[in-house]
């Protein structure tokens, strides 16, 4: 079986089966300047949804604590992973010895439009991020703007954002896991701009390649080898 034949089979699979949000969605040809993102949670959600890593379906992770709700569209960048490369960069910038959180790279997407549900793909432009540390793990939060947004579209770097909006985002991430009497579990050491966001995204892509490789290529080679062996 030729690679061209197998590519045609892959297209047929795409018509019949749902792609996994983490592994099956393309990050986009213009990454890191423009990326696809899978949205799990929206501001009106009273529970935190999260993609089940095995099945790819949304599951309820936990109720949102108290009145604290996410102030933007929230999800992750597909085909990214926070492991050695991301941890090394966060360690270098924060001065702490960190590990990656072994999850896809988180992203919050700003838009002036009301989006009524998650479980969707959006295209957005990263403009910065929070260098967040959660229990000794690098847990960066990329901040992005929905592509062609009429209000936020003019912002090109996190420094362009109104301080009140940035404070609201930061407050959410600092408190969304914390009960009133708990000691702080997370910290944000830096708010960084667009170029550092690009670097974090690129490193998360390298981590993904290292740990997962090119899944389509691997599956293609496995099937071709199986078919060829069966024809002997």
C-alpha positions, 0 to 999 in steps of 0.5 A: 500500500502506497503512502498516497493510498493511505492518505486517501484512507485517512481522509475517509476516516475523517468523514466517519470518525471524530478527531481527538481534540488534543491529537487530531486538531491541527495547531495551524500553519501560522503557529505560533503567531496564530493558533487553533485552540479547543475551548472547554469552558466559557464564562457562563459555565458553573462547572469546569469541563475538561477533555478526557485525555483517553476518549477525547470527550468533555467531562466534568472536572469539578464545580467552579468554587464559589462565585469564581468563574473563568473570565474568558474562553478557556481551553488548550492548544492542540498538539502541544505538551508541557514537559521538559522544554517548557519546564526548562524555560519556566525554570530559567525565567522564574529561578525555580526548579520546575517540572512540566505539568504533562498536559497540553498548553492552556490558553484563554481567549478574549472576545467581546462576543458572547459564546454560548457553549464550549467544545468548539475550535477557535482561531486566535492570536497569542499576545502574552501569558502568565508564568504560573507555577502549580505545586512545583510544575510549570502551568503557563496560561497563554493569553490570546485574542479571538481572530478578527474580534472587532474590539479586542482585535486591535490588541497585539501584546498583553501590555495593550490590555486594560489593567482591570482585565488583566487583573481579573484574569490573574485573580481567577487563576490564583484563586480557582483551586483555593478555598478561603482557608487554604494556603495559596496553591499556585503563584504567577511569577511573571506576566509576559508578552507576545514574544515569550508566548511564542517561545512557550508555544514552540517549546510545547510543540517540541515537547509534543513531538518528543513524547507523541511524535507524528501520530498519523505518520506512525499509524500510516507506517504501522498499517502499511507494514501490516498490509505488506506483511499480510500480502507475503 
